[in-house]
Amino acid sequence: MNRHDADTPEDTADASSQGGLTRSRVSLIALAVITVIVLVLCWQMTEPFVSALVWAIALAIVATNLHQRVAKYVKHPNLSAGLTTALLVAVLLIPTIAIAPLMIDKARDGWEHLRSDEVRQRVDDLVRDRPTLARAVTWATKQMPSSDEMARHLAPRLQGFLTGSMWGSVQLLVTFFALFYLLRDRELALRYLRSMLPLTPRETSRIFKRVAEVVRASVLGTVAIAALQGLLGGLMFWWLGLPAPMLWGLVMFVLSMLPVLGAAIVWIPAAGLLLLEGSWEKALILTLWGSVVVALVDNLLYPVLIGRQLRLHTLPAFIAIVGGLVAFGATGLVIGPLALAMGVALLEVWRGRLGGQPRQAASAEAPAKRS
């Protein structure tokens, strides 16, 4: 047999490598496919809780200093993380739970007051000589359902409301559950992230610092702006002589931290009540105060505060906040500014690396020119 007709092991290896399907390549492709499938499954399991996890991470960053102070006195990691989480639960949830029954009672009293004979008599006196206004008020009065009609109307939606409430409770539970472990295992998580990121230790520290600054500014800025809105709303309620100004100021503070709701849920019905009672001047003052002063505090002051932490102009900060809210809902208050801050930090990393290459090349060529 001709020696050229027999294949040697070297020839077989060369043919296999030229064909592109060696055993190592097949294993690598299979590993990549399995990894993608597993990552997709993990994302599908995690996606329903993204909002809860984002807020847990944000609260963990904000509460870092608090947890460190607690850990000085309580050395056990589980106990210190648990106490810090319990403190945050007390600060965030107890006031909301406490004012909810009062708010419901006041809203029910206001609704019954609108349907009372006294208010109807005032409305009749007001529109007696104003035919156009009389037709509008008559139409609005007919559109107001009774308590029984409202109950029949809301009954079919009760199941969906209860389901949504239960899911919101689950999300809240996941938030504080994740917060406990993020506080307890903070150093471990940071070391793991540092090992996974393709960055130098200095670049990683810079990005981590930037992220922490922006998250703190987003969360604390939201609380500060909401407190200012609640204070302004409560003062206007007190000045106009509306009932329970401190309660409604606190309610506006809580609602102002929720982007979808806001203080308008409180002052718009109050302005309508004043209008129906014939207090045109008070209704106009409250409407202007709520739509101009209170609204501008949220729309202008918040981007300014965040822009300072981002070290950017107010316009891109405003776009990050509004765009984040549109794209991600309430979590956009954190995700929007955070994405912009990380983008700016990564651009600085690229600028540092690309800007440093010519100087390194020049310093490497200098000895060659001397020789």
C-alpha angles and dihedrals in degrees: 000000000000112000089224090063093061121080117225121212089253091055091049092050091048092049092049093049091048090050089055098227108102120156091254092052092049090050091049092050092047090049091050092050093048091047092052092048092049092047091051091051091048091051092050089053093045100041096081089056100043092106092050092047093048091054091045091054091046092050091046091055093046093046096047094103092045091051092049091053092049090047090057090066100028108051098183108095096214094047095046092048090046093051092048091049091048091052091052091048090052093049096044106034109028096064091047093049091046097053096041096082091044091050092050092049093050092047091051091048090050091050092051090047090055090055095046124114090241093061091044091053091050091050091049091051090048098051099035093102096030110075096180093050090044092058091049093049092046090053092047091048092053090051092056107096123215122245091262092049091049090051092051090046095049097041096083089050094048094088092053090046092051091047091051091048091051091049090048089053090051090051090050091050091050090049095057093037090056091041091060093055094041089056095044097044098033096124092045091051092048092050090050092050091048090053092050100046117089091226137106117256090254093051092046092051090050093052093045090051091049092049092050092050094050095045092049090048092048096049099037091041090054091051093046094049091046090051090051091049091049091049093049092046093047092049091051091049089051093047092050092048096244117159123264099006093172092052094048091044088055090047091051089050091055095043093047089065088062108075095203093053117029135163092301090081087068106036098042094061089042090054090049090051091052090049093052090048090056097252095133095162094050092046091051093047092049092047093050092044093050099041097041112024102029094038094047090052088061099038099043110022096048095056089047092054093046092044091058091055091045089047087226137118117280092247098064089041090053091048091049092052098044093039090049091052092050094047102037107017119224092350087061087081085072103025096049099055090035093055091048092048093049090047091053091046092050091049088054089051091052091046091051093049098043092040091052096053099074091049091050091047092049092050090050093051095047097080091048092056091050091053 
